[in-house]
Amino acid sequence: QTRHAAQQDVLQYISMFYNSHRLHSYLEYKSLNQYEVETEKLKEVA
């Protein structure tokens, strides 16, 4: 197995178990998905 394939396997494993909808106090009680969308909008405006 190549290094790239191993990295993809690890990323897929983490993605299966990571709760991207959980609210994070560090992100002003926004979900990770919501924070990423808002951050991208700010980058487009700037």
N, C-alpha and C positions, 0 to 999 in steps of 0.2 A: 504494500500500500504506500502510495506516495505521500509526501508531507502535505500537499494540498488536499488530497482526499481525506487525510486524517483531520485536518483543520475543518473541513466541511462537515465531517461526521460529528465533531465536537460542537460546532455551531448549531447543527440541527438538533442535537440532544438537548442543549441548553434552551433553544427556542421552544421546544416542546413543553418544558417545565416552567419557564419564566412567565409570570403573570404580568402581562403588559397593560392590564386594565386596573391594577392596584394603584390607589392614590399614594403619592409620595409627599411627605411633609416638606422635603427639600425643594420640591418643584411646586410649591404653593398649593399643595393638595390637588394636583392634576395627575392624570394617568400619564404614563410614559408616551403613549401614542398621541394624546392631546398636546403634550408639551412639544413633541417633535413637530407637529403640524403648525403650532403657533410660532415656533422658532423659525421654521422654513418661511412662513409668511413675513416675518420681520426681516429675514435675509433678502427677500425679493424686493421689499420696500427700500432697503438701504442701498 
